[in-house]
Amino acid sequence: MGDRFDTFDTGFFSGNRARLRQRYGGAAPIVVTANGMMQRNGDCPYRFRQDSNFWYLTGIAEPDIVLVMDKDKDYLIVPSRDIVREAFDGVVTPELLSRRSGVEMVLDEKEGWRHLGSRLKRVKRIATLHAAPAYIERQAFYTNPARATLCRRLRDYNDTIELVDLREHLMRLRSVKQPSELEAIQQAVDVTINGLAYVTDRSRLAEYGYENEIEADLTRGFRRAGCGHAFDPIIASGERACQMHYLANSGPLVSGELLVLDVGAEAGHYAADVARTVVLGEGGPTRRQQQVYDAVRAVQEYALTLLKPGTVNVDYEKLVEHYMGEKLRELGVIKTASHEAIRKYFPHATTHFLGLDAHDTGDYRQPMEPDMVMVCEPGIYIPEEKIGVRIEDVVLITASGCRVLSGELPHRLL
């Protein structure tokens, strides 16, 4: 159910359930669903990725299972698989699920929903994870329907039942990392660093003709290390480096242009997220490219001094934006450091949480705490000059400040 970096024991998942119970504090049963499989095209599904909250509570990487936490008893409801599906997708035994999750009671679909259904008719509320909209306009994608399906099914048993949202409770728990989580993140970071060091070696970089060739070697390196990608890698050169989420990775590599590599391995379900910018060819960076790179690096160094316990992200982002405005003025890119002018060339946030998701759950309104893991990724993008620079590092908040977990990878235009 895991990979070679998945060293989490049963106690981790049992402990997370106990912490959720304590944080929630209510008497209502807790019901949480796994993700469902999603169609890619025809009869082919996308590679399955578990709902991060469900994995955090169970460690189970199988679809369609339901976790019920009722009073002091937990149980799993597992849908049946016919002989054909077992032949294609494998057999999932109750023993394996129990050994992984620490949940001793595993019920089949019919018995499990009969058991839960009788309880649903007698309670006024159920705690679960509210479903996101079917379509999220800002990201322009459809969401996994598993949570919405579960909510409808719960109300089929009791149409007056109140559904209490657990998302904030799990957000608080997940945002502060435990030692085993920090170990997995560091492993993901190390694999990422090794991959980036390999593809940006000067002699090797000179052999690549297209962005996809670099992606292929990164993928090979991650897979040989026992990892996959935590998100689709961004390998963007020239003017394509000015597109934040360029994913085609198909353009030609042209000597003298800058190349942004924004990638992350996933180890034991935990993500890395690291970005470096390098210059292609043997001539080295132009004076202008070096100026822009140095400005981004200066902003990152300033931002890192602010990442410490007690810092509130909203205030932090304003300070970084102000400093970025000074650098953009020095570069002659803007005349007035207004919010609109700065965001034209620095359109994304500097920092986000990192963990089970590359953009992990966390409350940006609350002060930072020790053992939170963030990234620090300022960037400057000047499409009219075909210059895009992004530098991103993984950062652990410590008792006295922060520690850069990806600092072994050099910061320089090679």
Contacts in CASP RR format, 6 or more apart in sequence:
PFRMAT RR
TARGET T0000
AUTHOR 0000-0000-0000
METHOD contacts of the structure
MODEL  1
MGDRFDTFDTGFFSGNRARLRQRYGGAAPIVVTANGMMQRNGDCPYRFRQ
DSNFWYLTGIAEPDIVLVMDKDKDYLIVPSRDIVREAFDGVVTPELLSRR
SGVEMVLDEKEGWRHLGSRLKRVKRIATLHAAPAYIERQAFYTNPARATL
CRRLRDYNDTIELVDLREHLMRLRSVKQPSELEAIQQAVDVTINGLAYVT
DRSRLAEYGYENEIEADLTRGFRRAGCGHAFDPIIASGERACQMHYLANS
GPLVSGELLVLDVGAEAGHYAADVARTVVLGEGGPTRRQQQVYDAVRAVQ
EYALTLLKPGTVNVDYEKLVEHYMGEKLRELGVIKTASHEAIRKYFPHAT
THFLGLDAHDTGDYRQPMEPDMVMVCEPGIYIPEEKIGVRIEDVVLITAS
GCRVLSGELPHRLL
1 59 0 8 1.000
1 60 0 8 1.000
1 61 0 8 1.000
1 62 0 8 1.000
1 96 0 8 1.000
1 100 0 8 1.000
2 61 0 8 1.000
2 268 0 8 1.000
2 269 0 8 1.000
3 226 0 8 1.000
3 227 0 8 1.000
3 267 0 8 1.000
3 268 0 8 1.000
4 226 0 8 1.000
5 184 0 8 1.000
5 187 0 8 1.000
5 188 0 8 1.000
5 226 0 8 1.000
5 227 0 8 1.000
5 267 0 8 1.000
5 268 0 8 1.000
6 184 0 8 1.000
6 268 0 8 1.000
6 269 0 8 1.000
7 180 0 8 1.000
7 183 0 8 1.000
7 184 0 8 1.000
7 268 0 8 1.000
8 59 0 8 1.000
8 180 0 8 1.000
8 184 0 8 1.000
8 268 0 8 1.000
10 99 0 8 1.000
10 100 0 8 1.000
10 101 0 8 1.000
10 102 0 8 1.000
11 102 0 8 1.000
12 178 0 8 1.000
12 180 0 8 1.000
13 56 0 8 1.000
13 57 0 8 1.000
13 58 0 8 1.000
13 59 0 8 1.000
13 100 0 8 1.000
13 101 0 8 1.000
13 102 0 8 1.000
14 101 0 8 1.000
14 102 0 8 1.000
16 56 0 8 1.000
16 57 0 8 1.000
16 173 0 8 1.000
17 57 0 8 1.000
17 69 0 8 1.000
17 74 0 8 1.000
19 173 0 8 1.000
20 30 0 8 1.000
20 57 0 8 1.000
20 69 0 8 1.000
20 166 0 8 1.000
20 169 0 8 1.000
20 170 0 8 1.000
20 173 0 8 1.000
21 30 0 8 1.000
21 69 0 8 1.000
23 169 0 8 1.000
23 172 0 8 1.000
23 173 0 8 1.000
24 30 0 8 1.000
24 127 0 8 1.000
24 166 0 8 1.000
24 169 0 8 1.000
26 127 0 8 1.000
27 71 0 8 1.000
28 123 0 8 1.000
28 124 0 8 1.000
28 125 0 8 1.000
28 126 0 8 1.000
28 127 0 8 1.000
28 164 0 8 1.000
29 68 0 8 1.000
29 69 0 8 1.000
29 70 0 8 1.000
29 71 0 8 1.000
29 116 0 8 1.000
29 119 0 8 1.000
29 123 0 8 1.000
29 126 0 8 1.000
29 127 0 8 1.000
30 67 0 8 1.000
30 68 0 8 1.000
30 69 0 8 1.000
30 70 0 8 1.000
30 126 0 8 1.000
30 127 0 8 1.000
30 128 0 8 1.000
30 166 0 8 1.000
31 66 0 8 1.000
31 67 0 8 1.000
31 68 0 8 1.000
31 69 0 8 1.000
31 116 0 8 1.000
31 126 0 8 1.000
31 127 0 8 1.000
31 128 0 8 1.000
31 150 0 8 1.000
31 154 0 8 1.000
32 53 0 8 1.000
32 54 0 8 1.000
32 57 0 8 1.000
32 66 0 8 1.000
32 67 0 8 1.000
32 69 0 8 1.000
32 128 0 8 1.000
32 129 0 8 1.000
32 166 0 8 1.000
33 51 0 8 1.000
33 54 0 8 1.000
33 64 0 8 1.000
33 65 0 8 1.000
33 66 0 8 1.000
33 67 0 8 1.000
33 128 0 8 1.000
33 129 0 8 1.000
33 146 0 8 1.000
33 147 0 8 1.000
33 149 0 8 1.000
33 150 0 8 1.000
34 50 0 8 1.000
34 51 0 8 1.000
34 54 0 8 1.000
34 60 0 8 1.000
34 62 0 8 1.000
34 63 0 8 1.000
34 64 0 8 1.000
34 65 0 8 1.000
34 66 0 8 1.000
34 67 0 8 1.000
34 146 0 8 1.000
35 48 0 8 1.000
35 49 0 8 1.000
35 50 0 8 1.000
35 51 0 8 1.000
35 54 0 8 1.000
35 63 0 8 1.000
35 144 0 8 1.000
35 146 0 8 1.000
36 48 0 8 1.000
36 63 0 8 1.000
36 64 0 8 1.000
36 144 0 8 1.000
36 145 0 8 1.000
36 146 0 8 1.000
37 45 0 8 1.000
37 46 0 8 1.000
37 48 0 8 1.000
37 63 0 8 1.000
37 64 0 8 1.000
38 45 0 8 1.000
38 46 0 8 1.000
38 144 0 8 1.000
39 45 0 8 1.000
39 46 0 8 1.000
40 46 0 8 1.000
48 61 0 8 1.000
48 63 0 8 1.000
50 59 0 8 1.000
50 60 0 8 1.000
50 61 0 8 1.000
50 62 0 8 1.000
50 63 0 8 1.000
50 269 0 8 1.000
51 144 0 8 1.000
51 146 0 8 1.000
51 147 0 8 1.000
52 174 0 8 1.000
52 269 0 8 1.000
52 356 0 8 1.000
52 357 0 8 1.000
52 361 0 8 1.000
53 129 0 8 1.000
53 166 0 8 1.000
53 167 0 8 1.000
53 170 0 8 1.000
53 174 0 8 1.000
54 60 0 8 1.000
54 65 0 8 1.000
54 67 0 8 1.000
55 61 0 8 1.000
55 269 0 8 1.000
55 356 0 8 1.000
56 170 0 8 1.000
56 173 0 8 1.000
56 174 0 8 1.000
56 356 0 8 1.000
57 67 0 8 1.000
58 65 0 8 1.000
58 67 0 8 1.000
58 76 0 8 1.000
58 100 0 8 1.000
58 101 0 8 1.000
58 103 0 8 1.000
59 100 0 8 1.000
59 101 0 8 1.000
60 76 0 8 1.000
60 97 0 8 1.000
60 100 0 8 1.000
60 101 0 8 1.000
61 269 0 8 1.000
62 92 0 8 1.000
62 97 0 8 1.000
63 146 0 8 1.000
64 79 0 8 1.000
64 146 0 8 1.000
65 76 0 8 1.000
65 77 0 8 1.000
65 78 0 8 1.000
65 79 0 8 1.000
65 97 0 8 1.000
66 76 0 8 1.000
66 77 0 8 1.000
66 116 0 8 1.000
66 150 0 8 1.000
67 74 0 8 1.000
67 75 0 8 1.000
67 76 0 8 1.000
67 103 0 8 1.000
68 74 0 8 1.000
68 75 0 8 1.000
68 76 0 8 1.000
68 77 0 8 1.000
68 116 0 8 1.000
70 119 0 8 1.000
73 105 0 8 1.000
74 102 0 8 1.000
74 103 0 8 1.000
74 104 0 8 1.000
74 105 0 8 1.000
75 103 0 8 1.000
75 105 0 8 1.000
75 106 0 8 1.000
75 107 0 8 1.000
75 112 0 8 1.000
75 115 0 8 1.000
76 97 0 8 1.000
76 101 0 8 1.000
76 103 0 8 1.000
76 105 0 8 1.000
76 106 0 8 1.000
76 107 0 8 1.000
77 107 0 8 1.000
77 108 0 8 1.000
77 109 0 8 1.000
77 112 0 8 1.000
77 113 0 8 1.000
77 116 0 8 1.000
78 92 0 8 1.000
78 94 0 8 1.000
78 97 0 8 1.000
78 106 0 8 1.000
78 107 0 8 1.000
78 108 0 8 1.000
78 109 0 8 1.000
79 108 0 8 1.000
79 109 0 8 1.000
80 108 0 8 1.000
80 109 0 8 1.000
81 89 0 8 1.000
81 90 0 8 1.000
81 91 0 8 1.000
81 92 0 8 1.000
94 106 0 8 1.000
97 103 0 8 1.000
97 106 0 8 1.000
98 104 0 8 1.000
98 106 0 8 1.000
107 115 0 8 1.000
113 153 0 8 1.000
116 157 0 8 1.000
117 157 0 8 1.000
120 126 0 8 1.000
120 154 0 8 1.000
120 157 0 8 1.000
120 158 0 8 1.000
120 161 0 8 1.000
121 157 0 8 1.000
121 158 0 8 1.000
123 158 0 8 1.000
123 161 0 8 1.000
124 160 0 8 1.000
124 161 0 8 1.000
124 162 0 8 1.000
125 161 0 8 1.000
125 162 0 8 1.000
125 163 0 8 1.000
125 164 0 8 1.000
126 154 0 8 1.000
126 161 0 8 1.000
126 162 0 8 1.000
126 163 0 8 1.000
126 164 0 8 1.000
127 163 0 8 1.000
127 164 0 8 1.000
127 165 0 8 1.000
127 166 0 8 1.000
128 147 0 8 1.000
128 150 0 8 1.000
128 151 0 8 1.000
128 154 0 8 1.000
128 163 0 8 1.000
128 164 0 8 1.000
128 165 0 8 1.000
128 166 0 8 1.000
129 147 0 8 1.000
129 165 0 8 1.000
129 166 0 8 1.000
129 167 0 8 1.000
129 170 0 8 1.000
130 147 0 8 1.000
130 151 0 8 1.000
130 163 0 8 1.000
130 165 0 8 1.000
130 167 0 8 1.000
131 143 0 8 1.000
131 145 0 8 1.000
131 147 0 8 1.000
131 148 0 8 1.000
131 150 0 8 1.000
131 151 0 8 1.000
132 143 0 8 1.000
132 147 0 8 1.000
133 143 0 8 1.000
134 142 0 8 1.000
134 143 0 8 1.000
134 145 0 8 1.000
134 148 0 8 1.000
135 141 0 8 1.000
135 142 0 8 1.000
135 143 0 8 1.000
136 142 0 8 1.000
136 143 0 8 1.000
151 163 0 8 1.000
154 161 0 8 1.000
154 163 0 8 1.000
155 161 0 8 1.000
155 163 0 8 1.000
167 361 0 8 1.000
168 363 0 8 1.000
170 361 0 8 1.000
171 361 0 8 1.000
171 362 0 8 1.000
171 363 0 8 1.000
172 362 0 8 1.000
172 363 0 8 1.000
174 355 0 8 1.000
174 356 0 8 1.000
174 360 0 8 1.000
174 361 0 8 1.000
174 362 0 8 1.000
175 353 0 8 1.000
175 360 0 8 1.000
175 361 0 8 1.000
175 362 0 8 1.000
175 363 0 8 1.000
175 369 0 8 1.000
175 372 0 8 1.000
176 369 0 8 1.000
176 370 0 8 1.000
176 371 0 8 1.000
176 372 0 8 1.000
177 185 0 8 1.000
177 355 0 8 1.000
177 371 0 8 1.000
177 372 0 8 1.000
177 373 0 8 1.000
178 371 0 8 1.000
181 270 0 8 1.000
181 355 0 8 1.000
182 371 0 8 1.000
182 373 0 8 1.000
182 396 0 8 1.000
184 267 0 8 1.000
184 268 0 8 1.000
184 269 0 8 1.000
184 270 0 8 1.000
185 267 0 8 1.000
185 270 0 8 1.000
185 271 0 8 1.000
185 272 0 8 1.000
185 354 0 8 1.000
185 355 0 8 1.000
185 373 0 8 1.000
185 394 0 8 1.000
185 405 0 8 1.000
186 405 0 8 1.000
187 267 0 8 1.000
187 268 0 8 1.000
187 270 0 8 1.000
188 227 0 8 1.000
188 230 0 8 1.000
188 264 0 8 1.000
188 265 0 8 1.000
188 266 0 8 1.000
188 267 0 8 1.000
188 268 0 8 1.000
188 270 0 8 1.000
188 271 0 8 1.000
188 272 0 8 1.000
189 265 0 8 1.000
189 272 0 8 1.000
189 274 0 8 1.000
189 394 0 8 1.000
189 405 0 8 1.000
189 406 0 8 1.000
190 408 0 8 1.000
191 221 0 8 1.000
191 222 0 8 1.000
191 225 0 8 1.000
191 226 0 8 1.000
191 227 0 8 1.000
191 265 0 8 1.000
191 267 0 8 1.000
191 272 0 8 1.000
192 222 0 8 1.000
192 263 0 8 1.000
192 264 0 8 1.000
192 265 0 8 1.000
192 272 0 8 1.000
192 274 0 8 1.000
192 406 0 8 1.000
193 274 0 8 1.000
193 406 0 8 1.000
193 407 0 8 1.000
193 408 0 8 1.000
193 409 0 8 1.000
194 221 0 8 1.000
194 225 0 8 1.000
195 217 0 8 1.000
195 218 0 8 1.000
195 221 0 8 1.000
195 222 0 8 1.000
196 218 0 8 1.000
196 261 0 8 1.000
196 263 0 8 1.000
196 274 0 8 1.000
196 276 0 8 1.000
196 409 0 8 1.000
197 409 0 8 1.000
198 204 0 8 1.000
198 217 0 8 1.000
198 218 0 8 1.000
198 221 0 8 1.000
199 205 0 8 1.000
199 208 0 8 1.000
199 214 0 8 1.000
199 217 0 8 1.000
199 218 0 8 1.000
199 261 0 8 1.000
200 261 0 8 1.000
200 276 0 8 1.000
200 278 0 8 1.000
200 414 0 8 1.000
202 414 0 8 1.000
204 217 0 8 1.000
205 278 0 8 1.000
205 280 0 8 1.000
205 281 0 8 1.000
205 414 0 8 1.000
206 281 0 8 1.000
206 282 0 8 1.000
208 214 0 8 1.000
208 253 0 8 1.000
209 252 0 8 1.000
209 253 0 8 1.000
210 250 0 8 1.000
210 251 0 8 1.000
210 252 0 8 1.000
210 253 0 8 1.000
211 235 0 8 1.000
211 236 0 8 1.000
211 237 0 8 1.000
211 240 0 8 1.000
211 248 0 8 1.000
211 249 0 8 1.000
211 250 0 8 1.000
211 251 0 8 1.000
211 252 0 8 1.000
211 253 0 8 1.000
211 259 0 8 1.000
212 235 0 8 1.000
212 249 0 8 1.000
212 250 0 8 1.000
212 251 0 8 1.000
214 235 0 8 1.000
214 249 0 8 1.000
214 253 0 8 1.000
214 259 0 8 1.000
214 261 0 8 1.000
215 233 0 8 1.000
215 235 0 8 1.000
215 249 0 8 1.000
218 233 0 8 1.000
218 235 0 8 1.000
218 261 0 8 1.000
218 263 0 8 1.000
219 228 0 8 1.000
219 229 0 8 1.000
219 233 0 8 1.000
222 228 0 8 1.000
222 229 0 8 1.000
222 265 0 8 1.000
225 265 0 8 1.000
226 267 0 8 1.000
227 265 0 8 1.000
227 266 0 8 1.000
227 267 0 8 1.000
228 265 0 8 1.000
228 266 0 8 1.000
229 263 0 8 1.000
229 264 0 8 1.000
229 265 0 8 1.000
229 266 0 8 1.000
230 264 0 8 1.000
230 265 0 8 1.000
230 266 0 8 1.000
230 271 0 8 1.000
230 272 0 8 1.000
230 273 0 8 1.000
230 358 0 8 1.000
231 264 0 8 1.000
231 271 0 8 1.000
231 273 0 8 1.000
231 358 0 8 1.000
232 247 0 8 1.000
233 249 0 8 1.000
233 261 0 8 1.000
233 262 0 8 1.000
233 263 0 8 1.000
233 264 0 8 1.000
234 245 0 8 1.000
234 246 0 8 1.000
234 247 0 8 1.000
234 249 0 8 1.000
234 260 0 8 1.000
234 261 0 8 1.000
234 262 0 8 1.000
234 263 0 8 1.000
234 275 0 8 1.000
235 249 0 8 1.000
235 259 0 8 1.000
235 260 0 8 1.000
235 261 0 8 1.000
235 263 0 8 1.000
236 243 0 8 1.000
236 246 0 8 1.000
236 249 0 8 1.000
236 259 0 8 1.000
236 260 0 8 1.000
236 262 0 8 1.000
237 251 0 8 1.000
237 252 0 8 1.000
237 253 0 8 1.000
237 254 0 8 1.000
237 257 0 8 1.000
237 258 0 8 1.000
237 259 0 8 1.000
237 260 0 8 1.000
237 280 0 8 1.000
238 254 0 8 1.000
238 257 0 8 1.000
238 258 0 8 1.000
238 259 0 8 1.000
238 386 0 8 1.000
238 387 0 8 1.000
238 388 0 8 1.000
239 383 0 8 1.000
239 386 0 8 1.000
240 246 0 8 1.000
240 248 0 8 1.000
240 251 0 8 1.000
241 258 0 8 1.000
241 259 0 8 1.000
241 260 0 8 1.000
241 277 0 8 1.000
241 381 0 8 1.000
241 387 0 8 1.000
241 388 0 8 1.000
241 389 0 8 1.000
241 390 0 8 1.000
242 381 0 8 1.000
242 382 0 8 1.000
242 383 0 8 1.000
242 386 0 8 1.000
242 387 0 8 1.000
242 388 0 8 1.000
244 347 0 8 1.000
244 348 0 8 1.000
244 381 0 8 1.000
253 259 0 8 1.000
253 280 0 8 1.000
254 280 0 8 1.000
255 280 0 8 1.000
255 281 0 8 1.000
255 282 0 8 1.000
255 283 0 8 1.000
256 279 0 8 1.000
256 280 0 8 1.000
256 281 0 8 1.000
256 283 0 8 1.000
256 284 0 8 1.000
256 285 0 8 1.000
256 286 0 8 1.000
257 279 0 8 1.000
257 280 0 8 1.000
257 386 0 8 1.000
258 277 0 8 1.000
258 278 0 8 1.000
258 279 0 8 1.000
258 280 0 8 1.000
258 285 0 8 1.000
258 289 0 8 1.000
258 387 0 8 1.000
258 388 0 8 1.000
258 389 0 8 1.000
258 413 0 8 1.000
259 277 0 8 1.000
259 278 0 8 1.000
259 279 0 8 1.000
259 280 0 8 1.000
260 275 0 8 1.000
260 276 0 8 1.000
260 277 0 8 1.000
260 388 0 8 1.000
260 389 0 8 1.000
260 390 0 8 1.000
261 275 0 8 1.000
261 276 0 8 1.000
261 277 0 8 1.000
261 278 0 8 1.000
262 273 0 8 1.000
262 274 0 8 1.000
262 275 0 8 1.000
262 390 0 8 1.000
262 392 0 8 1.000
263 274 0 8 1.000
263 275 0 8 1.000
264 271 0 8 1.000
264 272 0 8 1.000
264 273 0 8 1.000
264 274 0 8 1.000
264 358 0 8 1.000
265 271 0 8 1.000
265 272 0 8 1.000
266 272 0 8 1.000
269 356 0 8 1.000
270 355 0 8 1.000
270 356 0 8 1.000
271 354 0 8 1.000
271 355 0 8 1.000
271 356 0 8 1.000
271 357 0 8 1.000
271 358 0 8 1.000
271 360 0 8 1.000
272 354 0 8 1.000
272 394 0 8 1.000
272 406 0 8 1.000
273 354 0 8 1.000
273 358 0 8 1.000
273 375 0 8 1.000
273 377 0 8 1.000
273 392 0 8 1.000
273 394 0 8 1.000
274 392 0 8 1.000
274 393 0 8 1.000
274 394 0 8 1.000
274 406 0 8 1.000
274 409 0 8 1.000
275 377 0 8 1.000
275 390 0 8 1.000
275 391 0 8 1.000
275 392 0 8 1.000
276 391 0 8 1.000
276 392 0 8 1.000
276 409 0 8 1.000
276 411 0 8 1.000
277 293 0 8 1.000
277 296 0 8 1.000
277 388 0 8 1.000
277 389 0 8 1.000
277 390 0 8 1.000
277 391 0 8 1.000
277 413 0 8 1.000
278 413 0 8 1.000
278 414 0 8 1.000
279 285 0 8 1.000
279 289 0 8 1.000
279 413 0 8 1.000
279 414 0 8 1.000
284 413 0 8 1.000
285 293 0 8 1.000
285 413 0 8 1.000
288 385 0 8 1.000
288 387 0 8 1.000
289 387 0 8 1.000
289 389 0 8 1.000
289 413 0 8 1.000
290 413 0 8 1.000
291 331 0 8 1.000
292 331 0 8 1.000
292 380 0 8 1.000
292 382 0 8 1.000
292 387 0 8 1.000
292 388 0 8 1.000
292 389 0 8 1.000
293 389 0 8 1.000
293 413 0 8 1.000
295 327 0 8 1.000
295 328 0 8 1.000
295 330 0 8 1.000
295 331 0 8 1.000
295 380 0 8 1.000
296 327 0 8 1.000
296 378 0 8 1.000
296 379 0 8 1.000
296 380 0 8 1.000
296 389 0 8 1.000
296 390 0 8 1.000
296 391 0 8 1.000
297 391 0 8 1.000
297 411 0 8 1.000
298 327 0 8 1.000
299 320 0 8 1.000
299 323 0 8 1.000
299 324 0 8 1.000
299 327 0 8 1.000
299 350 0 8 1.000
299 378 0 8 1.000
299 379 0 8 1.000
300 376 0 8 1.000
300 377 0 8 1.000
300 378 0 8 1.000
300 391 0 8 1.000
300 393 0 8 1.000
302 320 0 8 1.000
302 323 0 8 1.000
303 316 0 8 1.000
303 320 0 8 1.000
303 323 0 8 1.000
303 350 0 8 1.000
303 351 0 8 1.000
303 376 0 8 1.000
303 378 0 8 1.000
304 376 0 8 1.000
304 395 0 8 1.000
304 402 0 8 1.000
304 404 0 8 1.000
306 316 0 8 1.000
306 319 0 8 1.000
306 320 0 8 1.000
307 316 0 8 1.000
307 351 0 8 1.000
307 368 0 8 1.000
307 374 0 8 1.000
307 376 0 8 1.000
307 395 0 8 1.000
307 397 0 8 1.000
307 401 0 8 1.000
307 402 0 8 1.000
308 368 0 8 1.000
308 397 0 8 1.000
308 398 0 8 1.000
308 400 0 8 1.000
308 401 0 8 1.000
308 402 0 8 1.000
309 367 0 8 1.000
309 368 0 8 1.000
309 369 0 8 1.000
309 370 0 8 1.000
309 397 0 8 1.000
309 399 0 8 1.000
309 401 0 8 1.000
310 367 0 8 1.000
310 368 0 8 1.000
310 369 0 8 1.000
311 367 0 8 1.000
311 368 0 8 1.000
312 365 0 8 1.000
312 366 0 8 1.000
312 367 0 8 1.000
312 368 0 8 1.000
313 351 0 8 1.000
313 364 0 8 1.000
313 365 0 8 1.000
313 368 0 8 1.000
314 364 0 8 1.000
314 365 0 8 1.000
316 350 0 8 1.000
316 351 0 8 1.000
317 349 0 8 1.000
317 350 0 8 1.000
317 351 0 8 1.000
320 350 0 8 1.000
320 378 0 8 1.000
321 339 0 8 1.000
321 342 0 8 1.000
321 343 0 8 1.000
321 346 0 8 1.000
322 337 0 8 1.000
324 342 0 8 1.000
324 346 0 8 1.000
324 378 0 8 1.000
324 380 0 8 1.000
325 334 0 8 1.000
325 337 0 8 1.000
325 341 0 8 1.000
325 342 0 8 1.000
325 346 0 8 1.000
326 337 0 8 1.000
327 380 0 8 1.000
328 334 0 8 1.000
328 337 0 8 1.000
328 341 0 8 1.000
328 342 0 8 1.000
328 345 0 8 1.000
328 346 0 8 1.000
328 380 0 8 1.000
329 335 0 8 1.000
329 337 0 8 1.000
331 380 0 8 1.000
333 345 0 8 1.000
333 380 0 8 1.000
333 382 0 8 1.000
334 341 0 8 1.000
334 342 0 8 1.000
334 344 0 8 1.000
334 345 0 8 1.000
335 341 0 8 1.000
345 380 0 8 1.000
345 381 0 8 1.000
345 382 0 8 1.000
346 378 0 8 1.000
346 379 0 8 1.000
346 380 0 8 1.000
346 381 0 8 1.000
347 381 0 8 1.000
348 377 0 8 1.000
348 379 0 8 1.000
350 376 0 8 1.000
350 377 0 8 1.000
350 378 0 8 1.000
351 374 0 8 1.000
351 375 0 8 1.000
351 376 0 8 1.000
351 377 0 8 1.000
352 359 0 8 1.000
352 360 0 8 1.000
352 374 0 8 1.000
352 375 0 8 1.000
353 359 0 8 1.000
353 360 0 8 1.000
353 361 0 8 1.000
353 362 0 8 1.000
353 372 0 8 1.000
353 373 0 8 1.000
353 374 0 8 1.000
354 360 0 8 1.000
354 373 0 8 1.000
354 374 0 8 1.000
354 375 0 8 1.000
354 394 0 8 1.000
355 373 0 8 1.000
360 373 0 8 1.000
368 374 0 8 1.000
368 397 0 8 1.000
369 397 0 8 1.000
370 397 0 8 1.000
370 398 0 8 1.000
370 399 0 8 1.000
371 396 0 8 1.000
371 397 0 8 1.000
372 396 0 8 1.000
372 397 0 8 1.000
373 394 0 8 1.000
373 395 0 8 1.000
373 396 0 8 1.000
373 397 0 8 1.000
373 405 0 8 1.000
374 394 0 8 1.000
374 395 0 8 1.000
374 397 0 8 1.000
374 402 0 8 1.000
375 392 0 8 1.000
375 393 0 8 1.000
375 394 0 8 1.000
375 395 0 8 1.000
376 392 0 8 1.000
376 393 0 8 1.000
376 395 0 8 1.000
376 404 0 8 1.000
377 390 0 8 1.000
377 391 0 8 1.000
377 392 0 8 1.000
377 393 0 8 1.000
378 390 0 8 1.000
378 391 0 8 1.000
379 388 0 8 1.000
379 389 0 8 1.000
379 390 0 8 1.000
379 391 0 8 1.000
380 387 0 8 1.000
380 388 0 8 1.000
380 389 0 8 1.000
381 387 0 8 1.000
381 388 0 8 1.000
381 389 0 8 1.000
382 388 0 8 1.000
391 411 0 8 1.000
393 404 0 8 1.000
393 405 0 8 1.000
393 406 0 8 1.000
393 407 0 8 1.000
394 404 0 8 1.000
394 405 0 8 1.000
394 406 0 8 1.000
395 402 0 8 1.000
395 403 0 8 1.000
395 404 0 8 1.000
395 405 0 8 1.000
396 402 0 8 1.000
396 403 0 8 1.000
396 405 0 8 1.000
END
